[in-house]
């Protein structure tokens, strides 16, 4: 099933405060592990997820510039925290507060990534939703996707600079 062909239902899925969505990927972002909470919330089976790019759950309302920032951070061996809206197999959506951490080999090279996702606070979702709508609009304002992502990135970078914080610090202020 092609993820980008899925319709959106507008239905939000929820998970409990004490649950953690966990996944692991190889260095290219292909899923190598998904816990039961991830399977239940995403609506995918383990067979449908393993070996697939983590972007299989990418929601179209998630700004590409935020994913670019995440990748730029983790490929440098640093962890990142981010609010992410994901799309379930049937087109529902769910919000997470993600913590993505590189997994290193003994020689310090990255052998994959580990992501823990917790239930975000509703106030944080409200705040970040408005920003993500703005960033997605900026990304879509030009025909060239690369130029659109550059516009979104410039807007996000400008916001962070104005507030004097990096993205992690911004996330924790919400």
N, C-alpha and C positions, 0 to 999 in steps of 0.2 A: 504494500500500500504506500503510495507516494504521499508523504506528509504534507507537502505544499498543496495538494489537491483536496485536503479535508475542509469541510465547511466549519464554521464557528457556530456553536450552539448558544453562546452567551450564558451558559450555566457554569457557575463556579463550584469547583470541588474543594473540599476541606479535609484536613487531617487534624488529629489531636495534638494538643500542646506538648505531650510527652513522646510523640512519635518523631522519628528522624528519617528522612528520605536519604538513602545512601547509594552512590554509584561510584564505579571506578572505570577509568578509560585508559587506553594505550596513549602514547604520545601524540597521535593524530586525532584523538578525541573519539575513537570508536569504543563503544561500551564493552567492558569485560566483566562487569559485575553490576547487579541491580538487586537491592534488598526487597523484601516482601512489601514494604510500605511503598516503595517506588513503583512496583508492579501494580499494586492495587490502585494507587492514585492516578497513575498514567494510563491505566487501562490496557497496557500492553502485556503480553506474556513474556517470560524470560527468553523464549526462542525468537520472538519478534524483535527483542532489544539487543541481545548479544551480537556483537560484531557490527552493529549499526552506528552511524555517527550520532553523538549526543544531540545534535541538532534535530533529530527525529521528533523531539518534543518542543522545538522552537515555535513560539507563538508569533504571528505576524505583527502583533502590537508591541513586541519587544524590540527596542532600538538596536540596530546593528552596531552602532558606535559603542554601545555598552559592552556588547560581546567582543568587539575589537579591543576595548580597554582590558577586558578580562583576559583575553588571550595574550595581549602584550605583557601583562603582569605575570601570568603563570609560566610563560615560556622563559622568563628570566629567573625562575626558581622561587618566586614570591607567592604567598597566598593572597587571596582577595575575598572580600565579602561583597555581596551584591543582592539587590532585590531583583527577582526574575519572575516573569509571568511565563508559564509553560502551557502547552496545549496537550490535552489527553488524546488518546487514540480516536475517540468519537467526536472530537471537536470541542469538548468542555475545556475549561482552563483552570489553573490553580497557581497561586502565588507562593513563592518561597523566599526565605532569606538564606542564600547560598553562601557556603564557605568552601572555596575550591583551593586545594593544596597540591602542589607537585609532590610526587613520590619519586625519591631519588635512588639510584643504584649506589653501590659502595664507592664508586669513583666520582660521585656527585652529579652524574648525568641523569636527566629526567627519564624515568621508565614509564611514567603515566601520571594520571591525576586522580585525586580522591575528592569527592564532593559530598558534603553533609548539608542537607537542607532542612531548616526548621520552619515552623509556622510563624509567619511574620505578624507583627502587630497591625491591626486594622488601620490605625492612624498613619502608620508608615506607608501602607499600600495606597491610601488616599493621596498622600503627599507625592510619592514617587510616580503614581499613575499620571498625574498632571504633567510632570516633567517628561515622562515617556511619550505621552501624546504629542507634546511640543517637539521632542527630538524626532519622532517618526514623521511628523509633518515636514520638518526641515529636510529629513532624508528623502522624502518623496517629492520635494519641491522642484527638483531638477530631474531631467530624464536619465542622466548617467548615474548609475548606482554608486560608483566610486566617488563622484563629486557630491552626491547626496550624503554619503557617509562622512565625507570630509566636513560638510556643513554641520551635521549633527555633532561630530567630534569637536569642532571649533566651539559650538554652543555649549557643550558639556564642559569643555576645558575652561571656557570663559566663566561659566557659573562657579566652578570649583575655585578658580583663581580669585574671583570676586569675594568668595567666602573665606579664602585663605586656607582651604583644606584639600586633601587628596580624596579620591573617591571613597576609600574605606571610612575615613573620618566623616564624610558627608553621609554615608549610609547610617552611621551610628548616631547622627544627629536627628534622624527622622523618628 
